[in-house]
Amino acid sequence: MWILRTLGDDEQTFRLLPNSVKTIGRATGADFIVNESLVSRVHCRVEALAGGELEVRDLDSTNGTFVNGARVTTARLATGDRLRVGRVELIALRGAD
């Protein structure tokens, strides 16, 4: 299982089970809702791959998706990597499956 935890005062924790695909955005239809102005309605998709890796894919967001400060279209995350959508930063953590 992967955990994405927001950093800052209003901490949120999102869990991804193996082989699951979730969206991050501010729309009520997003799987993980991040209600911030610079976050697109459906900003990016995260997928816990069968091999245990975590992949993020930008969904043509207005302000981009960033991993460890670099703008990405698609990237694989490792434990401790920082994912930024809008002004919200999340840390990727590998939990117990």
Helices and strands as residue ranges (DSSP letters): E 2-6, E 13-16, E 21-25, E 32-33, E 44-48, E 54-58, E 65-67, E 70-72, E 74-77, E 82-85, E 88-94
